[in-house]
Amino acid sequence: MSEKVVSKKELVARIAENKGTTKIAAQEALDAVIVTIKDVLAEHKSVSLKDFLRLNVEFKEAHTRVNNFTGGTINVPAKYVVKAKPSKSLTN
């Protein structure tokens, strides 16, 4: 089974077709959604899209890891990471 990735351009075309609007309007709407989600995540808040996806921001403490190639240690700084969890309707 070959995988196909839907590009942003194709996604915009599908949105425009679904809503009977122009590609420009669909592009602006999609861009607004993406910017808004980024802003919310930057505030370290979660985003929940019912029956689709939940995005959580988690804090990861600083820690050390072992480099498997050299055997040396690597210091990994503390950081925030985004984790995505699909809804049950997507996983079934």
Salt bridges, closest charged atoms under 4 A:
GLU10 OE1 - LYS4 NZ 3.30
GLU10 OE2 - ARG14 NH2 3.14
ASP31 OD1 - LYS8 NZ 2.74
GLU43 OE1 - LYS45 NZ 3.51
GLU58 OE1 - LYS83 NZ 3.59
